[in-house]
Amino acid sequence: MKSLRGYLGAIAGIVVLLVAAGFIGWAIGHSGTKTAAGGNVQAASIDPSIANGAHNFVQFACVQCHGERGRGGVSPDVPALTTVGSELTVAQLRQIIDHGKGVVADPKRPFMPVWGQVISNTQVSDIVAYIKAGFPDVPGATPVSVPTGQGDVAAGTALYQRYGCVNCHGPNGLGGVPNPASPDKTIPPLSGTAFRGEFNTDAKIIEFIKSGSVLGKPPIVSMPHWGGVIPDQALNQLTAYIKTLR
C-alpha cells in the first residue's frame, strides 16, 4: 500500500510540474512588447525595418530631443512625435529628416538639423517606418548608459555617443563625414591643432555646443543648437572628453 501511495504521489508531482511548465510557456508565448497605443507586439514579429528604425532613432540622437519613443518632454521647442505618424505622409517625414526644420538664430531654441548628408536613405526609411508604426518598444533600442562616479571624461565619452556627436564628427572626433555644400566639403573634426587653436577654452567649446552653427539651408549640414537640451553638467563632461582628443 505504501508503495502504491508513493507511486501515485510521484505521478501527481509530475502532473503538477507539467502544468506549471505549460503555464510558463503560455505566459512567455503571450508576452509581447507594448506599442505606443498600448497594444502588444510579439518581439519576434517586429518588422526588421521598424526595429532598425528604433535603433537609428537612438543612434542619431532623435530620442535626446524628441524624447523616449517620441513622447517629447525634453524642450518646449521640440515637439513630441506620437501623432505625426498619422498626420504626415512618408514623403513629408522624409523631407523633414533630410532637410531639417525650424532653423533659428536663438541658441536657446533647438532646431531640427539637416540629416540628408549623414543618414542613409535606408536608415531614413527605417526611421519613418518606426514613426509610422507608432513607436513600438523594441528591445535593446536604448541610449548608451552614462557612467557615474568615474570622472567627467568617462561620462563625456558615453555622452559623445548618446547625443550622436559621433555620427557627424566621427570616432574620437577625427571628422571626415561628408558635407558637400560646405567650404571644406566635410564636417570638421574635433581634434588637431586648428580646432584646439580656435577652441582653446572650456567656455568656447561649451558655447559652440549650445549655440550650434547655422550655415544656411540644405544640403549644408548644420551643427544643431544643443542649448536647452543638454544639461550643464553633461556639457562640462562632453567638454572634458573633447579636450582629450588629439
N, C-alpha and C positions, 0 to 999 in steps of 0.2 A: 504493500500500500504506500509506504514511504517513497519507494522508487517511482510509483505511478504519479504521486503528487509532485515529486521533483521534476519528472518529465513534463507534466502539464505546465508547471511553473516556468520551466525553461522556454516552452513554446510560447506562453503568454508574453514573456520578456522579449522574445524575438519579434512577435507581432507589434508590441509597443515601439520597438526600435524602428521597424519598417514604416509604421505610421508616422513617426516623428521625422524620419528621413524624407518621406514623401511630402510632408508639410513644408519642411525646409526647402525642398526642391521647388515646390509650388511657389513659395514666397520669393525665392530668388528669380524664378522664371517670370513672376509678375511684377518684380520691382523694375522701375524704369527711371529715366531722368525726366525732370519736370521741365515743361516748356514755359515760356513767358505767360501763356494763357492758363497755366495751371494743370494742363493735361500731362499724361505720361507718355514718354517716348522710350522705347526699348533702346538701351545703349548700343546693342549690336545692330539696330536697324537705322541708326542715324546715317543719313546720306553722306558719303565721303566729302562731297563738295561743301556741305553745310559744316561738317566737322572741321575741315581745313579753314573755312571762313571764321569759325570761332577762334582757332589758334592764331590766324592772321589778325583778327580783331585785337588780340592781346599783343602779338609781336610788334605791330605797328602803333601801339600805344593808344588805339582808339578808346580802349577801356579807361585810360587815365583821364580823358577829357569827357567822354560820354557816360562814364560810369559802368559798373559791372552789368554785363548783359544789356547795355544801352539804356539803363534806367535813370541816367542823369544824376543830379545831386552834387556834382563837382564844382560847377561855377554857374552863376545865373546867366552868363553869356554863352554857355554851351548847352544846347537843348538835349533832352532825352530823345532816344530813337525808338521807343517802344511802339509808336504808332506810324512811323514813316514807312514801314514795310507795306502797309495797306494804303497809305496816302500817296506814295510816289511810285512811279514805274521803274523798271530795271534801268532804262536809259537815263532817267533823271538821277537815280542814285549813282550810277557810274559817272555821270557828268560832275556831280559834286565831289566825289572821291578823286577823280582825275584832275579837276581844275580848281578845287578849293571853293571857299565861300566865306564872305564876310571879312575880307581883308581890311583892317583898320589901323590907324596910326597910334591908337591908345594902348600902351603896353599892359594896361590892367584889364583889357578886354581881349581874350583869346580869339583866334580865328581858325577856320578850317584851312590847313595848308594845302598846297598843290602836291598831290601824291603821284600824278601820272608818270613822272620820270623815275619813280622809285619803286612803286608796287607794280608787279607784272599784271598783264591782262587777266591771266588765270586767277591770280590772287584777288584782284578786284571782283571778278565774277563770283568767287567763293565767298567773299565778304558780303556781297549783295545777296547771295543765296541764304546766308546766315541771318541777315536782317529780315529778308522776306519770310523766313521760316519762323520768325517770332522769337529769336534769340534762345533756342533750347539750351539746356545745361549740358555742355559737352565735357565729359571727364578729362581732366588734365589741362584744359584751356584756362589757365590761371596765371596771373602775373608772377614774375620772379620774386621770391621772398627776399626781403631786405634784412640782413643780419643785424642783430643788436648786441651791444657790448663788445664789439670787435674793432671799434675805431671808425672814423669818418671815411677813410679810404675804402675799407671793405664794404661799407654801406653804399658809398658812391659807385663802386664797381657794379653792384647789383642795380642801382638806380639808373645807371647808364643803359642797361638792358631794359629795365622796367618802363622808362619813358621813351624808349625807341630811338635814343640818340645813335645807337649802333647802326641803325638802318640807313642813316644818311652820312654819318661821319666815319663809319667803318669800325672794325675791331681795333681796339687800342687807339682810336682816334686817328687812324692812318689816312682817312679820306679815300678819294678815288671813285666815289659814287657819281655817275654822270649827271650833269646839269647843263645840257647842250646850249641853252639860251643865255647862260651866264658868261661873263667875260673870259673866265678861265676854263669853261666847259665842264667843271666838276664842282661838287660840294667841297668846301675847303676842309683840310684836316684840322685836328685839334692838338697837333704836336708839331715840333720843328721850330726853328728859330724865328720864322716870320710870325707864327701865331704867338709865341712866347714874347716876342718884342712888342706886338700890338696889345696883347692882353697880359700885362706884367703885374697886375694886382688882382687880388680876390674880388675886389669891388667891380672891376671892369668885366671879369668873367661872369659874375652873377648878374650884372646889369644887362649884358648881352643875352643871357639865357632868358631873363624876364621880358626884355623888350623885343627880342627877335630881330629879323632883318627882312623888312618888306621891300623886296626888289621890284615888284610890279606884278603883272598878271601872268597866267600860264602862257607858255610852258615853263617859265622860270620857277624852280623850286625855291621856296622862301623858308627861312627859319621862323617857325611859329612863335607867337608870344606865349611864354610859359608863366608869365606873371599872373597870379590869381589861381593857378593850377598847382604848381609845385610849391610846397610849403618852404618856409625859410630854412628850416633845419636840413631838408633834403637838398636845397640849393647849396648850402655850405658843404654838404657831403659830396655832391657832384663835383664841386669846385676842387675839393681835396683830391678826388680821383683824377680829374683832368690835369692837375698840376704834376701828377706822377708820369704823365705821358711825355716821352722824349722823341 
